[in-house]
């Protein structure tokens, strides 16, 4: 038995053709699974009983096991999902003004070893399957619907409209599964119907995969940069020893962007490490040749790191230096920090 949510629609089309059945059935099945949130093939009433039975004999429609959830004071909700092999992953529902953003995971744990990231302390358990990546989105959408999103419920309101690959793991280290998942997530006819411009993939900087990425998808690219010199970045992010800053930025220069699009560079600001005036000025120099914007993220402190968060004054000064030099930059407000759901804090332990 295979997980049908691990298949792309073109893949399911091929399967139907091999069975000697008409390929338009793939669109019907996808519509039931992703738009109507069907739990079984028996619910698919516009498909003949014989075809439904064949589907039931060959496929399952899996969901992740929601083991626990926790709400932040700001309305952020962290979801702990259990996988069939006993591993766990975390996804985060982040309320915005009139919609939700879902931060999803691509691996159970992470092998990249970034020193500021709590997930890195767990090590890598394994990469997620396409089905497990897609299920986070499908199941979170159903979760929002079943928990109630109207204002009378006392919960934040709005649709789920944005997806960010910024959860556990390095998306480009699980390239094929992530690309297949994105295909279903952005299938505008029968899939989950997210616009590619509302999907962002964040990477620590795997240069060969960045060079492949724009040939596979039109989603937004975000680079976790976090330093302006190789010594500091290598200390914070071991990946820099393989792909130093100059090589990373060269790949970004070559990256095919849609009109008016920019690459987002994420810069976690850490006290006395990368938050000086000279760091800010050098950041402008590095990124000025690129179509770039900068998200400044004050470090989210946790007990397993000695790093500290800069003062609000230091953060403001850093950003002002960028703005004064006409660099597009914002301070990204952390959400869910009180439940360890903020950037760099996911670790997939059982929620209390």
N, C-alpha and C positions, 0 to 999 in steps of 0.2 A: 504494500500500500504506500502511495506517495502523497505528500502534502501538496494539494493543488495550488495553495497560495505561494508555493515555491516556484511556480511556473509563470513565465511571461505569457501575455496573450498570444504572440506569434508562436511560442512554444506549444501552447494548447491547441492552436490552429493545426499545427503539424501533427499533433497526437490524434485529433479527430480525423484528419485526412488518412493517416495510417490505419485507422479503424474502418475506413471506408464510409465515414459519415461526413455530412456537410459541415464545412469549416465555420459557418456563421454561428454554430452552436457555442463556439468559444466566447463570443461576445455576450451571448445570453447567460452563460455560466458566470462570467466575470461580473455582469450587472447584478446578478443575484448575490454574489459573494461580497462585492465591495460597495455597491450602492444600496442594496436592500438588506445587507448584513445577514444573509441566510446562514443557518446553522447546519442544515442537512441538504442533501440533493433532493430529498423528497418534497421540499418546499418549492422547488422550481417548476411551477405548474404550467408554464408555457413550453416545457420540454416533455417529450413523450415518456411514458413509464419505462419503456425498454431502454432508452438512452440514460434515464436517471439511474436505472439499475446497473448499467455498465459503469457509469461514473462511480457509484457506490462501491462496486467491486474493485475498482482500481485506485480510488483516491479517498482521502479524508479532507475535512475542512477544519484545520486545527485552530485553536486559540491558545494564547499564553495563559498560564495560571496566575491570576492576580493574587499574590500572597498577602500583600499589605499595601496601605497607602497612608501618607501623612500630609497634613495641610500646614502650610506656613501662614504666619500672620498676614502676609500680603496676598494670600489667595493662591499661591503656587502649590501644586500638588505633586508629590513625588510618588511614583508607582513602582512597586517592587514586583517584578514578574519572575516566576519560577519556570525554568526550562525542563524538558522531559528527562534530561540526564542529571538533574539535581543542581546544575549551575543556576545562578540568578543574575538578572540584569536590572538596571533602573532606567526609567524614562521620566521626564518631567513635563507636566502641563503648566505652562506659564501664561497667566492672564495678561492680555494687553488691553488697550482702551476699549476695543469693540470686537476682539477675537482672541483666540488662544494660539500660542506657538507650542509645538511639541518638540522637545529635545530627545532624540532617540540614540540608542546605542548600536554599534556595529560589531562589537566583540564583547565577550565576557572577560572582563579585565583588560589589561593593555600591556604590551611588551616594550613600549617606547621609553619608559623610565624617566619621564619628565619630573624634575625634583619638586615642582610646585603642585603636582597633581596627586590627589588621594587615590584615584583609581590605579595609578602606577604602583602603589604600594602592594596591591593585590597580585601583581603579575598577570600574565596572560593565561587564561584557562583554555579558551578556544575562540575561533571566529564564529559568528552567527551565520546561520543559513539565510538564504533569501526569504524563506517563509517566516523566520523569527524576526527579521527586520520589518517586513511588511506588516506582520501581526501587531507590532507595537502601535502602528498608525491605525490600523483597522480596529483594534481593540480599544485604543484610547478614544477613538471617535464614538464607539458604542458606549464606553464608560461615561463620557460626557452626556450622552443622550439619556442614559438610564439613571444617572445621579441627579439629573435636573440642572438645567443651565439658566432657568428664568430667575429674575432678580428676587422674586418672592421666596425662593428657596434659601436665600441668604448666601448663595454661592455666586462667584463671578459668572457673567453671562457672555454669550457670543459663540460663533462657530469655530471649529478648528480649521485654520486656514494657512498656517505656516509650519514648515518642518525644518529643523536644523539637525544635521548630523554632528552633534557636539557632545554626545553622551559618552558612555564608556567605549574605549577602544579607538583605534586609528582607522577611519573608513577606507583609506587607500591601501591599507594592508590587507583588506578583505575586498579587493577591487571587484571581482566578477559578481559576487553575491550582492554587493552594494549597487552596482550598475543595474542588475536585474531588478532589484527592489525599487530603484528609482523609476525604472520603466513602468512598473505597475502603479507606483505612487502618482506619477504624472500622466498616466493614461487618461486623456480627457474625454474619451468616449464611454468606456466601460469600467475603468479602474477607479482609483481613489480620487481622481480629478483635481489634483493640486497643480497649480500653475508652476512651471519650472522657475519662474522668477520669485516664487514664494518658498523655494527649497534651497537651503544652503548647506554645502559640504565643507567642513573644516578639517584641515590637515596640519600635521606638525611639519610637513615639508618633505614628503617622499618624491623626489624630483622625477624619477622615471615615470611614476604613475600620474603626476601632474601633467606631464607631456602627453599621456594617453587620454587624459580625462575629457578634454574638449572635443575629442572625436566620438565620444559616447553619449554626452549629455549636455544640456544647456543650463543646468542649475548653477547657482551662484557659488563662487569659490571664496573661501576664507583661509588665510594662512596664519597659523600661530607663530608669531615672530619672536616677541618678548625680549629682544636684545639687539644692539646695533653693532656689536663686534663679535668675532668668532669665539674668543676666549670666554666671554660671558655666556653666550648662547650655548656653547658646548657644555659649560658647567650646568646650565639649567636644563638643556635638552640634548641628550646624547646623539640624537639623529644628526645634529649639526656636524659631527665628526665625519659622517659619511657625505653629507650634502651641505657644505658651508654656505654662508649667506650669499656670497656672490653667485654661486651656482643656482641657488634657490631663486634669487631675483631674476636671473637670466631666464629661467623657466617661466617665471611670471610675465616677463616682457613678451615672451613668445606665445603666451596663452591667448587663445581666440576669445574675444569678448563681444557680446552683443552691443549694439549702439547704446550709448549713454550708461553702460554698465561699468562697474569698477570692481577690482579685487579688494576684499576687506582684509586688512592686516590687524590681527588681534595682538594686543600688547598688554600683558599682565604686569602691572606696576608693583614692584617689590621694593620696600624701603632699603635704601643704601646699596641696592644691587643694580638697578637699571632706571632709576627715577631722577637722575640729575639733569641739570640744564643742558649739559653737553650731550647727554643721551637723546634728549628731545631734538636738539639741533641736528644731530647726526641722523636721527630717524627721518627728518625732513629731507636731508640730502640723499639718503638711500632711496626714498620712495618717490621723490619728485619726478623722476623720469617715467614713472608708471602711472597708469590710471588706477589710483589707489585711494582708499579711505581707511581711517584708523579707528578702531574701537579700543579705547583705553579701559582696562578692567583692573581696578584696585584689587590687590591680592586678597583672596578669601582665606583667612587664617584657619588652620586646623591643628589639632594636637600632635599630629605626626610630622609637622614641619616647624623649623626654627625661623622661617621667613616671616616678616612682619608687613603689615599694611601701611603704606605711607599716610601721612596726615592729609586731611581734606585740602589744606592749603597747598601742600606739595603736589597733590593730584591736579588741582586747579592751575597751578603755575605751569606744570608740564604741558597740559592741554593748551593753555594760552600761548605758549611758545609755538606750538604747531599751528594754531589758528592765525597767529600774527604773521606766519610765513605762508599763509594761504593753503594749508593742508587741511583737507576735510577730516574732522576728528570729533568724536563724541566720547563722553564718559558713559560706559555701559553700566547702568544701575543693576547691581546684583539682586536677584530675587530668590527667595527660598533659602537664604543663608542660615536661618534659624533651624532648618530641618536638614542641613547639609545637602541642599539641592542646587547650590550655586555652582558656578564654573569651577571645575577642578575638585569637586567634593564628592562625586558619586563613587560608591564603593560596594553597593549591592549586599550589604549586611541586612539581616532581618530587622525591620523597623520596629521600634518599641511602641 
